[in-house]
Amino acid sequence: MIEAVGLTKRYGTTTAVYNLSFQVRPGAVTGFLGPNGAGKSTTMRMILGLDNPTSGTVTVGGRPFRQAPNAAREVGALLDAKAVHGGRTARNHLLALAQLSGIPARRVDEVLGVVGLQDVAKRRSKGFSLGMGQRLGIAAALLGDPKVLLFDEPVNGLDPEGIHWVRNLMKALAAEGRTIFVSSHLMSEMALTADHLIVIGRGQLLADMGVRDFIAANSAGFARVRIPEDEPEQREKLSGVLAEAGAQVMPEPDGALRVMGLPLPRISDLAHGAGVRLWELSPHQASLEEAYMRMTQSAVDFRSTQDEKAGLMEQQPYGELRMPDAPAGGGWYAPPRPGENPYAGPPPAAVTASQVPKSPKSEPAPTTSEDPR
Ligand SMILES: Nc1ncnc2c1ncn2[C@@H]1O[C@H](COP(=O)(O)OP(=O)(O)OP(=O)(O)O)[C@@H](O)[C@H]1O
């Protein structure tokens, strides 16, 4: 297990990680999510003893990484796939790492087979594609057959087949009881790979929960209801009936209604009872990527000046990270209306990180109310 308690890292005036506490448990793939510059790599470097925390602690298997007697056999990591001696062949690169850690040479051939690089084992790695480099980095992480594995953006540069392979490899390693901690800035990828999510923004914890809980809390379902365009009074009538039955009803740009809070058969019955003809009654789901974007939008450090979201959200100070308020109804992050810019509009109401919905099984979220300045 990996455990961070109050982890903070400052580089001069930059606070890369602030008061981060979490646990990464064995037997599961834990996704470490956050936008660019959120502090994922810094956190991973601190876990691996490559950077010292300014304050707080992080342990692997109950002790700091540097105190592990044979670290390479306990923890494997892929941080930067390009950090290889390009003049060495793939096999020699792995052989050198194996010799440093007392790992037998036959294990090198095993891991080359696992990552599918056996045919290019005698080629110099400087000629490798990004994807081959990632596979070599994963092979290096697996060398010591470690119980704990850290992967920083492992699918970067991989083609769909490679992404699929990494996804299955992570799941297989977790199924063997290992602790798998994998960073990404892509919610869509993590939704398919991870069992548990730790989401950070500007170095602070935004969410620590199971993927299923995250999906349930964020993928608000809704129905689209369309009635004949030349019957606006019927539309008004239906809106009133649905609202009276407890639904949240919002108009859509094309004249349809977005209805949240009632199942489709009930909507159909209410329309029938009110004598309103329906042209469309369809179920919809807000995308998880959209929920993640909404969660992290105020925590994005770097944006292109072309980014339509740039400047729309005020930068928030550490310890006061807020998440945008949900539109009326539909759970934590109700989807924006089609065609509506979800990032425009008035500034959001304050919601502190400690109010993030929690999985019943997960630990209580640490609060980040202290202002370090
Ligand atoms: N050695 C360093 N010196 C100064 N600032 C640093 C250093 N390393 C990281 N930072 C800063 O700390 C913050 C977090 O960076 P980090 O690389 O950990 O984020 P990240 O979530 O891994 O981002 P990305 O997805 O872009 O890799 C950024 O503002 C970054 O510029």
The ligand as a MOL file (V3000), in Angstrom:
LIG
                    3D

  0  0  0     0  0            999 V3000
M  V30 BEGIN CTAB
M  V30 COUNTS 31 33 0 0 0
M  V30 BEGIN ATOM
M  V30 1 N 11.6900 20.8310 -10.5200 0
M  V30 2 C 10.7350 21.7600 -10.5420 0
M  V30 3 N 11.0310 23.0560 -10.3370 0
M  V30 4 C 10.0770 24.0010 -10.3390 0
M  V30 5 N 8.7660 23.7710 -10.5440 0
M  V30 6 C 8.4070 22.5020 -10.7610 0
M  V30 7 C 9.3530 21.4260 -10.7760 0
M  V30 8 N 8.6890 20.2680 -11.0100 0
M  V30 9 C 7.3820 20.5910 -11.1390 0
M  V30 10 N 7.2130 21.9240 -10.9950 0
M  V30 11 C 5.9380 22.6450 -11.0470 0
M  V30 12 O 5.0450 21.9930 -10.1800 0
M  V30 13 C 3.7390 21.9350 -10.7360 0
M  V30 14 C 3.2700 20.5090 -10.8560 0
M  V30 15 O 4.0310 19.8640 -11.8800 0
M  V30 16 P 3.8900 18.3020 -12.1980 0
M  V30 17 O 4.8510 17.9950 -13.3070 0
M  V30 18 O 4.0260 17.5210 -10.9470 0
M  V30 19 O 2.3880 18.2170 -12.7210 0
M  V30 20 P 1.6850 17.0420 -13.5340 0
M  V30 21 O 0.3250 16.8910 -12.9700 0
M  V30 22 O 2.5450 15.8370 -13.5590 0
M  V30 23 O 1.5810 17.6890 -14.9740 0
M  V30 24 P 1.7310 17.0020 -16.4330 0
M  V30 25 O 0.4810 16.2110 -16.6530 0
M  V30 26 O 1.8290 18.1910 -17.3290 0
M  V30 27 O 2.9760 16.1700 -16.3980 0
M  V30 28 C 3.8190 22.6900 -12.0650 0
M  V30 29 O 3.4740 24.0250 -11.8210 0
M  V30 30 C 5.2880 22.5780 -12.4180 0
M  V30 31 O 5.7040 23.6570 -13.2210 0
M  V30 END ATOM
M  V30 BEGIN BOND
M  V30 1 1 1 2
M  V30 2 1 2 3
M  V30 3 2 2 7
M  V30 4 2 3 4
M  V30 5 1 4 5
M  V30 6 2 5 6
M  V30 7 1 6 7
M  V30 8 1 6 10
M  V30 9 1 7 8
M  V30 10 2 8 9
M  V30 11 1 9 10
M  V30 12 1 10 11
M  V30 13 1 11 12
M  V30 14 1 11 30
M  V30 15 1 12 13
M  V30 16 1 13 14
M  V30 17 1 13 28
M  V30 18 1 14 15
M  V30 19 1 15 16
M  V30 20 2 16 17
M  V30 21 1 16 18
M  V30 22 1 16 19
M  V30 23 1 19 20
M  V30 24 2 20 21
M  V30 25 1 20 22
M  V30 26 1 20 23
M  V30 27 1 23 24
M  V30 28 2 24 25
M  V30 29 1 24 26
M  V30 30 1 24 27
M  V30 31 1 28 29
M  V30 32 1 28 30
M  V30 33 1 30 31
M  V30 END BOND
M  V30 END CTAB
M  END
